Amino acid sequence: MTEQPSDRVKARLSQLFDELLRHDGFGDLSVEMRILKRGQKEVLIRCGKQYRYVLDFEPGDAAGACLDK
């Protein structure tokens, strides 16, 4: 089974979430995504440090995927 580039992003996000949950103080975690040229997306994860990933993607029919209905 080959690892997809998005799997690395998900693994980092999960790791940071777990670290914040175990931390005994305040923590902040944010994720930004923006569309780049040539079918790519930039994913920025901020949690003390900034992690930047550039992923290939194909626009799909998931326009309302994040909206509660």
NUSEKE-811343 format. One record per residue (C-alpha): residue in one letter; x, y negated, z. Coordinates in Angstrom, 3 decimals. Each point is the difference from the previous one (the first is absolute). Last residue first. Layout:
REM NUSEKE-811343
resn = A c1 = X c2 = Y c3 = Z;
...
END
This chain:
REM NUSEKE-811343
resn = K c1 = -27.179 c2 = -20.493 c3 = 6.838;
resn = D c1 = 3.389 c2 = -0.652 c3 = 1.507;
resn = L c1 = 2.375 c2 = -1.332 c3 = -2.649;
resn = C c1 = 3.436 c2 = 1.517 c3 = -0.432;
resn = A c1 = -0.836 c2 = 2.215 c3 = -3.003;
resn = G c1 = -1.958 c2 = -2.686 c3 = -1.835;
resn = A c1 = 2.271 c2 = -0.348 c3 = -3.052;
resn = A c1 = 0.898 c2 = 3.693 c3 = -0.031;
resn = D c1 = -0.552 c2 = 0.497 c3 = -3.740;
resn = G c1 = 3.670 c2 = 0.205 c3 = -0.797;
resn = P c1 = 2.971 c2 = -2.181 c3 = -0.834;
resn = E c1 = 3.019 c2 = 2.234 c3 = -0.588;
resn = F c1 = 2.876 c2 = -0.286 c3 = 2.414;
resn = D c1 = 3.772 c2 = -0.103 c3 = 0.160;
resn = L c1 = 1.304 c2 = -0.860 c3 = 3.432;
resn = V c1 = 2.310 c2 = -2.708 c3 = 1.330;
resn = Y c1 = 0.724 c2 = 0.322 c3 = 3.715;
resn = R c1 = 1.057 c2 = -2.645 c3 = 2.491;
resn = Y c1 = 0.497 c2 = 0.544 c3 = 3.746;
resn = Q c1 = 0.160 c2 = -3.098 c3 = 2.191;
resn = K c1 = 1.324 c2 = 0.258 c3 = 3.534;
resn = G c1 = -1.896 c2 = -0.811 c3 = 3.189;
resn = C c1 = -2.936 c2 = 1.870 c3 = -1.483;
resn = R c1 = -0.649 c2 = -1.271 c3 = -3.496;
resn = I c1 = -0.912 c2 = 2.368 c3 = -2.817;
resn = L c1 = 0.190 c2 = -1.466 c3 = -3.491;
resn = V c1 = -1.348 c2 = 2.015 c3 = -2.948;
resn = E c1 = 0.773 c2 = -1.253 c3 = -3.503;
resn = K c1 = -2.117 c2 = 1.476 c3 = -2.751;
resn = Q c1 = 1.083 c2 = 0.976 c3 = -3.492;
resn = G c1 = -1.728 c2 = 0.338 c3 = -3.347;
resn = R c1 = 2.373 c2 = -2.116 c3 = -2.064;
resn = K c1 = -0.260 c2 = -3.220 c3 = 1.981;
resn = L c1 = -0.553 c2 = -0.117 c3 = 3.727;
resn = I c1 = -3.226 c2 = 0.455 c3 = 1.930;
resn = R c1 = 0.056 c2 = -0.879 c3 = 3.641;
resn = M c1 = -0.285 c2 = 1.975 c3 = 3.180;
resn = E c1 = 0.392 c2 = -1.246 c3 = 3.541;
resn = V c1 = 0.159 c2 = 2.064 c3 = 3.185;
resn = S c1 = 0.200 c2 = -1.333 c3 = 3.541;
resn = L c1 = 1.065 c2 = 1.446 c3 = 3.341;
resn = D c1 = 0.309 c2 = -1.981 c3 = 3.212;
resn = G c1 = 1.018 c2 = 1.272 c3 = 3.411;
resn = F c1 = -0.503 c2 = -1.040 c3 = 3.594;
resn = G c1 = 1.481 c2 = 2.030 c3 = 2.800;
resn = D c1 = 0.409 c2 = 3.579 c3 = 1.246;
resn = H c1 = 0.872 c2 = 1.456 c3 = -3.405;
resn = R c1 = -1.508 c2 = 3.455 c3 = -0.645;
resn = L c1 = -2.714 c2 = -1.375 c3 = -2.306;
resn = L c1 = 2.483 c2 = -2.265 c3 = -1.737;
resn = E c1 = 2.327 c2 = 2.928 c3 = -0.730;
resn = D c1 = -2.911 c2 = 2.096 c3 = -1.304;
resn = F c1 = -1.085 c2 = -2.797 c3 = -2.336;
resn = L c1 = 3.564 c2 = -0.430 c3 = -1.248;
resn = Q c1 = 0.288 c2 = 3.717 c3 = -0.808;
resn = S c1 = -3.391 c2 = 0.050 c3 = -1.754;
resn = L c1 = 0.938 c2 = -2.990 c3 = -2.150;
resn = R c1 = 3.379 c2 = 1.525 c3 = -0.842;
resn = A c1 = -1.629 c2 = 3.310 c3 = -0.990;
resn = K c1 = -2.622 c2 = -1.771 c3 = -2.098;
resn = V c1 = 2.666 c2 = -1.984 c3 = -1.856;
resn = R c1 = 2.108 c2 = 3.116 c3 = -0.621;
resn = D c1 = -3.103 c2 = 1.849 c3 = -1.264;
resn = S c1 = -0.638 c2 = -2.865 c3 = -2.462;
resn = P c1 = 3.240 c2 = 0.931 c3 = -1.777;
resn = Q c1 = -1.408 c2 = 3.509 c3 = -0.587;
resn = E c1 = 1.790 c2 = 2.965 c3 = 1.557;
resn = T c1 = 0.280 c2 = 3.036 c3 = -2.202;
resn = M c1 = -1.549 c2 = 3.310 c3 = 1.041;
END
